[in-house]
Structures are given as structure tokens and as C-alpha cells.
């Protein structure tokens, strides 16, 4: 039960970032967007691993990695 709640909250974080980006409130290179994507997908990777859902592990882990790399770049770049 708790794993499902964590999974749903994490998915909502990713979807919230996507919604904000689609609204034009966030850019794909913004720290907030990248942080939400990283946190949400990193947690979903763990949840997928626990459930032995290997296809989802692959998708979420790659998504988390790409988001983390972008987040590091954005943090190095500093405020606009």
C-alpha cells in the first residue's frame, strides 16, 4: 500500500513539472523542472525495481539520469 502511495506521489511530481512546462511557466532547462523530473523518476525507478518491472526500470532510470545531468548543468549555470 505505501509503495503505491509513493509511486502515485512521484508520478504526480513528474506530471506537475510537465504541466508547468506545457503552460510555459517553466522551461525544460529550469532547475525546478529538472529537479521535479529527477526526484519523481528516481523514486519511480526504485519502485519499479522493487516490483521487478524491468521495462519501467529502464525508462525511469534513463529519464532520471538525463534529468540529473540537466539539473547539474542548470545549477552550474546559475540564475538567469
Backbone bond lengths (Angstrom), bond angles and torsions (degrees), N, CA, C in turn:
res aa  C-N    CA-C-N  psi(-1)  N-CA   C-N-CA  omega(-1)  CA-C   N-CA-C  phi
1 X - - - 1.456 - - 1.535 111.26 -
2 X 1.332 116.92 -48.32 1.459 120.24 -178.12 1.528 110.91 -64.66
3 X 1.321 117.25 -34.82 1.465 120.75 178.71 1.526 109.86 -64.47
4 X 1.324 117.23 -38.06 1.459 120.55 178.29 1.522 111.55 -66.03
5 X 1.319 117.17 -39.59 1.470 121.09 178.05 1.527 109.91 -64.35
6 X 1.329 116.23 -45.84 1.470 120.61 178.40 1.522 110.21 -60.60
7 X 1.319 116.51 -42.14 1.465 121.71 179.10 1.528 111.08 -61.98
8 X 1.314 116.72 -45.35 1.472 120.54 -179.73 1.530 111.85 -65.56
9 X 1.317 117.39 -41.66 1.466 120.57 178.69 1.527 109.93 -63.83
10 X 1.331 116.44 -43.05 1.469 120.44 179.18 1.515 111.41 -63.25
11 X 1.314 117.43 -42.99 1.464 121.06 177.61 1.526 110.71 -62.65
12 X 1.324 116.98 -38.70 1.468 120.47 178.22 1.530 111.30 -64.66
13 X 1.323 117.44 -35.74 1.466 120.91 177.54 1.525 110.32 -62.63
14 X 1.330 116.43 -45.95 1.467 121.10 178.78 1.524 110.28 -63.58
15 X 1.322 116.83 -44.90 1.467 120.47 -179.58 1.522 112.01 -66.49
16 X 1.320 117.35 -35.35 1.461 120.78 176.46 1.528 110.55 -61.77
17 X 1.328 116.43 -44.93 1.466 120.15 178.59 1.524 110.64 -61.18
18 X 1.328 116.40 -43.72 1.457 120.95 178.97 1.530 110.73 -62.24
19 X 1.332 117.07 -43.52 1.460 122.15 178.86 1.533 110.96 -60.58
20 X 1.342 116.66 -46.29 1.467 120.38 179.94 1.527 111.46 -63.23
21 X 1.338 115.49 -38.62 1.462 119.67 178.95 1.528 110.32 -67.29
22 X 1.302 117.57 -41.15 1.466 121.22 179.63 1.526 111.67 -67.36
23 X 1.328 116.84 -29.66 1.468 121.31 176.29 1.519 112.22 -73.64
24 X 1.322 116.45 -15.50 1.456 120.54 -176.44 1.512 113.20 88.95
25 X 1.340 116.95 3.71 1.457 120.53 -179.94 1.526 111.45 -75.84
26 X 1.319 116.57 -31.38 1.459 122.26 178.56 1.516 109.13 -125.05
27 X 1.318 114.97 147.29 1.459 121.15 173.39 1.523 108.12 -98.03
28 X 1.312 116.20 158.65 1.467 120.93 -179.61 1.522 112.49 -64.46
29 X 1.321 117.84 -13.89 1.464 121.58 179.26 1.528 112.75 -103.64
30 X 1.328 118.27 3.72 1.466 121.84 179.84 1.527 110.88 -73.72
31 X 1.317 115.66 144.03 1.460 121.32 179.42 1.528 110.86 -58.27
32 X 1.311 117.94 -43.87 1.471 120.97 -178.17 1.526 111.14 -61.01
33 X 1.324 116.44 -44.95 1.466 121.19 179.39 1.522 110.65 -62.01
34 X 1.314 116.38 -48.54 1.463 121.13 -177.73 1.522 111.68 -67.62
35 X 1.323 117.52 -38.05 1.463 120.77 178.87 1.528 111.03 -65.16
36 X 1.317 116.78 -44.05 1.466 119.80 177.36 1.529 110.94 -61.48
37 X 1.312 116.27 -44.46 1.457 119.44 178.42 1.525 111.53 -62.27
38 X 1.322 116.87 -44.09 1.460 119.88 -179.13 1.522 111.28 -63.64
39 X 1.315 117.23 -51.63 1.469 120.87 -177.56 1.525 110.65 -60.88
40 X 1.324 116.37 -49.28 1.460 119.79 -178.44 1.512 112.88 -61.06
41 X 1.320 117.00 -47.19 1.462 119.43 -176.75 1.526 112.23 -75.17
42 X 1.319 118.32 -30.57 1.466 119.78 176.54 1.528 110.42 -64.12
43 X 1.315 116.52 -44.26 1.468 120.27 178.25 1.527 110.00 -66.01
44 X 1.328 117.57 -42.07 1.463 120.09 178.19 1.528 111.82 -63.94
45 X 1.324 117.63 -30.56 1.461 120.53 174.99 1.525 110.25 -62.49
46 X 1.314 116.77 -45.49 1.465 121.08 179.66 1.530 110.40 -63.62
47 X 1.315 116.75 -43.84 1.465 120.83 179.10 1.529 110.58 -61.50
48 X 1.314 116.86 -42.75 1.463 120.74 178.57 1.527 110.82 -65.36
49 X 1.322 116.63 -38.06 1.471 121.13 178.48 1.532 110.08 -62.72
50 X 1.323 115.81 -46.42 1.469 120.83 178.96 1.534 110.08 -57.50
51 X 1.314 116.82 -40.18 1.458 121.53 -179.14 1.519 113.98 -85.82
52 X 1.323 117.47 4.10 1.479 122.65 -178.97 1.531 111.60 53.93
53 X 1.312 115.68 40.47 1.465 122.39 177.89 1.527 107.33 -98.27
54 X 1.326 116.13 79.77 1.463 121.80 -167.39 1.523 113.99 -64.22
55 X 1.304 118.54 -34.02 1.462 119.55 175.77 1.518 111.81 -62.61
56 X 1.333 115.95 -41.86 1.459 120.37 178.11 1.523 111.32 -71.21
57 X 1.328 117.37 -33.60 1.465 119.92 174.91 1.524 109.09 -58.40
58 X 1.322 116.48 -47.25 1.467 120.60 -179.89 1.522 111.46 -59.87
59 X 1.325 116.91 -51.75 1.475 120.88 -177.77 1.528 110.83 -60.28
60 X 1.320 116.43 -50.57 1.466 120.26 -175.67 1.522 112.24 -68.42
61 X 1.331 117.23 -38.81 1.466 120.05 180.00 1.525 111.27 -65.64
62 X 1.324 117.00 -41.83 1.465 119.89 177.75 1.524 109.95 -65.70
63 X 1.331 116.76 -43.72 1.461 121.31 179.03 1.533 109.88 -60.36
64 X 1.328 117.03 -43.85 1.466 120.73 178.86 1.525 110.65 -63.77
65 X 1.326 116.99 -41.94 1.465 120.78 -179.91 1.511 112.74 -63.51
66 X 1.306 116.30 -44.72 1.466 120.79 178.65 1.527 110.09 -64.75
67 X 1.319 116.39 -42.51 1.470 120.23 178.36 1.521 111.08 -63.76
68 X 1.337 116.95 -40.67 1.463 120.71 179.88 1.524 110.78 -64.14
69 X 1.310 116.30 -43.27 1.469 119.95 178.34 1.536 110.60 -60.92
70 X 1.329 116.04 -45.72 1.466 119.84 177.59 1.517 112.18 -63.65
71 X 1.331 116.49 -37.21 1.461 121.02 178.66 1.526 110.70 -63.85
72 X 1.319 116.71 -43.39 1.474 119.77 177.40 1.517 110.85 -61.36
73 X 1.318 117.17 -42.18 1.473 120.23 177.93 1.520 111.37 -62.03
74 X 1.335 115.88 -44.24 1.460 120.16 -178.90 1.519 111.19 -64.75
75 X 1.317 117.05 -38.97 1.466 120.30 179.53 1.521 111.23 -68.60
76 X 1.320 117.39 -36.40 1.480 120.97 177.56 1.528 110.86 -67.65
77 X 1.335 114.60 -35.84 1.461 121.17 -177.97 1.527 110.71 -67.56
78 X 1.331 116.92 -34.65 1.453 121.36 179.82 1.512 112.10 81.72
79 X 1.334 116.22 -177.28 1.472 120.29 -178.88 1.524 111.64 -63.33
80 X 1.307 114.63 146.68 1.479 120.36 -178.67 1.499 111.50 -71.82
